[in-house]
Amino acid sequence: MQAQFNVPSTILIGGGASRQLATQVGRLGGRRALIVTDATMARTGLAARCTEQLAAANVSVAVFAGVQPDPTDKNVCDGLALLRNEKCDLVIGLGGGSPMDAAKVIAVAATNDVPIREFAGYHRVAKPGLPLLLIPTTAGTGSEVTKVAVITDTERDIKMMMLDAHLLARVALVDYELSLTMPASLTAHVGVDTLTHGIEAFVSRKANALTDPLAAECIRLTAANLFTAWQEPNNRTAREAMMLAACLGGMAFANSSVCLVHGMSRPIGAIFHLAHGLSNALLLPEITRWSRRGAVPRYAHVARLAGAAASDAADEAAATALPDYLEGLNARLGIGRLRDFIKAGPDVFEAKLPAMAEAALASGSPQNNPLVPSMEDIIQLYRHVW
């Protein structure tokens, strides 16, 4: 089997890496930068720190801080309008997965004169975008190193998954110090999201020799450090390990594909507006329990990496122990059940199930799962998770 592996051409990782922003912008030849971020980054002053660093290097800056959680096509269009008005020649994404995904699509929309829904699917971006630099502030999505973006189509109320090498950043600045102020709930949700990336990349039907070591180390690091990062937010060792895990997981899943958890997660976010990391965390144990019989040796290896099973445990016993471990991890991190987070009642949830299952299958991700589900399988899984 042949495999394609794409990552940013430059990744700077470690404490203080974000202070290399001006240097890297200069290396890319940028003179007028658009920073794509959200209200939190503007309020905490991180966006201002980036602006000051660039201004000192004589780079003019426009800031678009209008990205919402689970970014929409409207966010992209608003950011693109500012980019064009300010004649920007480079895009910087600052924040969690939402600002980084929006920045990716703004960068390619600036050079591809088509509606952004035309980018949805696999390899649908015709031309390279503007130079793109990404700075993650949460240890979760790994978006800084992926060729993937997810944008909500507000007219159709669906999440559009876009995968194309033109969505890759030229530079990723991975600075764990920016994650030290993450609140506990966000640490938990994006941390389990990181674990989901590692697991799905490892069990995917498209897993390969380049992605397996990255996915395995993502799993090992997350299992060893997530609870400590959640319990001790200023523990720099744990925070650094989680930022590295997120980066490794991003490189892995972007080149081997995510699976059923992500396929089922996107409709929950689009319809009920749950944050992506949280919905992944809520789905992971039950989807793992259902899927494990499709790849028992691989799930067993995941269990051993995570410490859910002894190193000498038989494959069947190790794979069987993994879902219980994942449920226990969620419980320790204060992550309950889906019904605890969706404001709509069970009748509304039930009515949406056929459309959600159809959207999950249409995303393409479930087809890479070790056990490929039918539409009815997905509906039943949603009911179990509820």
C-alpha angles and dihedrals in degrees: 000000000000120000133193119217122196128175134153114287091234127035119175111190131181143061111323096015090130089065087071091069098107092045092052094045088053091049089055091050096243118161102163113039131191113209111206112200145127139260093268093057090048093048096047093050098243092119090050091052090055091047092051092049091052095043089055087058092050094253113140116224138204117190123212106190097167100103113125128202107284094017122236137215087254091058089053093048092049092049091046091052091054091046092054094043091052093041091232119186100191137038127217121193114203124182138025127335094294098061091040093051091047091049091052093054094043089053094054094038088059091064102029112067098206134101109279092239085071087072093061115115132022124334096345101138108100102192135033115262130230115293107287130204121185130200116186119208097182127059098229127068102048086210091142090075103033135096089217134099130176118204127175116236100217094196095055096028093229134122112244113215112207123190121179136131088236087070092065119112118241089218133021119194106198108190115169091195088075089063096056093093096051112129118242096253093052091046089055097045098046091039092059087043087059090050089050090054092052094047097045093045089052098048097037118120085235095055111132144178093276097047099042097072092046093048092046093051090046089055094046095048094046094049091049098045114022098085091047092050089050095046097039107033093181094053099120095191092057093043092051091049092050093050089051091047091052091050093048092047091051093052090048102049095040088061101037101029134240119260142207099329091061093041091056094038097060097062090049089055095044096048104029099025098232115160112261097240093050095049090049090051092050093050101041102083097047095041089050091051091052096042102043096088088063093064109013097164092050095047088046090055090050089052092052092047090051095046091245089123135024118264090247096045116128115255097249094049093045094049091047091052095053101077091049089051091051092049089050092050091053090049092051089051094049095251110145131179131308093257089060091065105035113084094201117087128248093266092058091046091050092050091054096050100094092050091045093050091048091051091047092055093043090057091070095226098104090059089068093054117114087241111035112219132218121226090260091051090056093048090052091047091053088053092051092049093049 
